[in-house]
Amino acid sequence: MKRFVIAALVLMAPVALAAQPAKEPYAPGLGEFMAATQLRHAKLWFAGQAKNWDLAAYEIDEIKEGLEDAAKQYPTHDGLPVADMIKASIEAPLDQLEKAVGAKSSTKFAIAFDGLTKACNTCHAGAQKEFIKIQRPTTPPLSNQVFRPGEKSK
């Protein structure tokens, strides 16, 4: 009898599991995409200040990837053409940053970084979110990351 009950339970398990309601996959909101972008913006600044050009290039790629994902997930949001706004505002400043990082020029980097920051604020104003103002960071956002190239962690 025990074998029959165990066999019945094993055979019924897939049916019981299939009857469970499907969970919606997690999709980050536009705010989560932008918060991640803001963190990467700050990390980019400190990488550039430390002349860690490999880390700066990595953060630029991550910013691009995150904004591409945001544009795919939210081509429009609250009636605004988010994907078009990102492309129009952010693409050129990121290209300038890539060139500055490729040239390993601190001067060009600072100018291009400020251009990206201005583009972010222009996009926020266009989205009627001018209360979100981005600036050069003043302190590293993370105390557990080394920004200087070649320096070992403690």
C-alpha positions as CSV (number, residue, x, y, z in Angstrom):
1,M,0.0,0.0,0.0
2,K,2.9,2.4,0.8
3,R,4.3,1.8,-2.6
4,F,1.0,2.7,-4.2
5,V,0.7,5.9,-2.3
6,I,4.3,6.9,-3.1
7,A,3.9,6.1,-6.8
8,A,0.7,8.1,-6.9
9,L,2.4,11.1,-5.3
10,V,5.3,10.9,-7.7
11,L,2.9,10.7,-10.7
12,M,0.7,13.5,-9.4
13,A,3.6,15.9,-8.6
14,P,4.0,17.2,-12.2
15,V,0.2,17.8,-12.4
16,A,0.2,19.6,-9.0
17,L,3.2,21.8,-10.0
18,A,1.6,22.6,-13.4
19,A,-1.5,23.8,-11.6
20,Q,0.5,26.5,-9.8
21,P,-0.1,30.0,-11.2
22,A,2.8,31.2,-13.3
23,K,4.8,34.0,-11.7
24,E,5.4,37.1,-13.7
25,P,9.1,37.5,-14.5
26,Y,10.8,40.4,-12.8
27,A,11.1,43.5,-14.9
28,P,13.0,46.5,-13.4
29,G,11.2,49.8,-13.5
30,L,12.6,52.7,-15.4
31,G,13.8,54.2,-12.1
32,E,15.9,51.1,-11.4
33,F,17.6,51.4,-14.7
34,M,18.3,55.1,-14.1
35,A,19.6,54.4,-10.5
36,A,22.0,51.8,-11.9
37,T,23.1,54.3,-14.6
38,Q,23.6,57.0,-11.9
39,L,25.9,54.6,-10.0
40,R,27.9,53.8,-13.1
41,H,28.1,57.5,-13.9
42,A,29.8,58.1,-10.5
43,K,32.1,55.1,-10.9
44,L,33.0,56.3,-14.3
45,W,34.0,59.7,-12.9
46,F,36.3,58.1,-10.2
47,A,37.8,55.7,-12.7
48,G,38.7,58.6,-15.0
49,Q,40.1,60.7,-12.1
50,A,42.3,57.8,-11.1
51,K,43.3,57.3,-14.8
52,N,42.0,53.8,-14.7
53,W,41.1,53.8,-18.3
54,D,40.2,50.1,-18.4
55,L,37.6,50.6,-15.7
56,A,36.4,53.8,-17.3
57,A,35.9,52.0,-20.6
58,Y,34.1,49.2,-18.8
59,E,31.7,51.6,-17.1
60,I,30.9,53.4,-20.4
61,D,30.0,50.0,-21.9
62,E,27.8,49.2,-18.9
63,I,26.1,52.6,-19.1
64,K,25.4,51.9,-22.8
65,E,24.1,48.4,-22.1
66,G,21.9,49.6,-19.3
67,L,20.4,52.4,-21.3
68,E,19.8,50.1,-24.3
69,D,18.0,47.7,-22.0
70,A,15.9,50.6,-20.5
71,A,15.1,51.8,-24.1
72,K,14.0,48.3,-25.0
73,Q,11.9,47.8,-21.9
74,Y,10.5,51.3,-21.9
75,P,10.4,52.7,-25.5
76,T,7.7,55.0,-24.2
77,H,6.9,55.8,-20.6
78,D,4.2,58.2,-19.3
79,G,3.6,59.2,-22.9
80,L,7.2,60.2,-23.5
81,P,9.5,58.6,-26.2
82,V,12.1,57.4,-23.7
83,A,14.1,55.3,-26.3
84,D,14.3,58.3,-28.7
85,M,15.2,60.6,-25.9
86,I,18.0,58.4,-24.7
87,K,19.4,58.0,-28.3
88,A,19.2,61.7,-29.1
89,S,20.7,62.9,-25.8
90,I,23.1,60.3,-24.7
91,E,24.7,58.6,-27.7
92,A,27.0,61.5,-28.7
93,P,28.3,62.3,-25.2
94,L,29.1,58.6,-24.7
95,D,31.0,58.5,-28.0
96,Q,33.1,61.5,-26.8
97,L,33.8,59.8,-23.6
98,E,35.0,56.7,-25.4
99,K,37.3,58.8,-27.5
100,A,38.7,60.6,-24.4
101,V,39.2,57.3,-22.6
102,G,40.9,55.8,-25.7
103,A,43.2,58.8,-25.8
104,K,43.9,58.4,-22.1
105,S,43.3,62.2,-21.8
106,S,42.2,63.4,-18.4
107,T,41.4,66.8,-19.9
108,K,39.2,65.4,-22.7
109,F,37.7,63.0,-20.2
110,A,36.5,65.8,-17.8
111,I,35.0,67.7,-20.7
112,A,33.3,64.7,-22.1
113,F,32.1,63.6,-18.7
114,D,30.5,67.0,-18.1
115,G,28.9,66.7,-21.6
116,L,27.3,63.4,-20.5
117,T,26.2,64.9,-17.2
118,K,24.6,67.8,-19.1
119,A,22.9,65.4,-21.5
120,C,21.4,63.5,-18.6
121,N,20.0,66.7,-17.1
122,T,18.7,67.7,-20.5
123,C,16.9,64.4,-20.9
124,H,15.5,64.7,-17.3
125,A,14.2,68.2,-18.1
126,G,12.6,66.9,-21.4
127,A,10.9,64.1,-19.3
128,Q,9.5,66.8,-17.0
129,K,11.8,65.5,-14.2
130,E,14.0,68.5,-13.9
131,F,14.1,67.9,-10.1
132,I,16.5,65.0,-10.9
133,K,19.8,66.8,-11.3
134,I,23.0,64.9,-12.0
135,Q,26.4,66.4,-11.2
136,R,30.1,65.4,-10.8
137,P,30.3,63.1,-7.8
138,T,32.3,64.4,-4.9
139,T,32.9,61.2,-3.0
140,P,33.2,57.6,-4.3
141,P,29.9,55.8,-4.3
142,L,31.5,52.6,-3.0
143,S,34.1,52.2,-0.3
144,N,34.7,48.6,-1.3
145,Q,36.1,49.3,-4.8
146,V,39.7,50.3,-5.7
147,F,39.6,52.9,-8.5
148,R,43.4,53.4,-8.9
149,P,44.8,51.0,-11.5
150,G,47.3,48.5,-10.2
151,E,46.5,49.1,-6.6
152,K,45.7,46.0,-4.6
153,S,42.8,45.7,-2.3
154,K,43.5,45.8,1.5
